């Protein structure tokens, strides 16, 4: 299993925190069981967001081809032979 990227960890953690706060405020529960259910639901949602976040694949990159630069005017004259 590949390691999660920092972006996946960040989005997953933020989802857990904000979804827990939102569900606790909206449900107004005070029982231990209700808080536990909300915590488990928030963790599941955060895990889903972290896994669903796109991961760059190493093999899908195009190979880098070095660009050739145009010669400077002085370089073209230096490469010419003066003796023929």
Secondary structure by P-SEA (a helix, b strand, c coil): cccccaaaaaaaaaaaaaaaaaaaaaaccccaaaaaaaaaaaaaaaaaaaaacbbbbccccccbbbbbccccaaaaaaaccccc
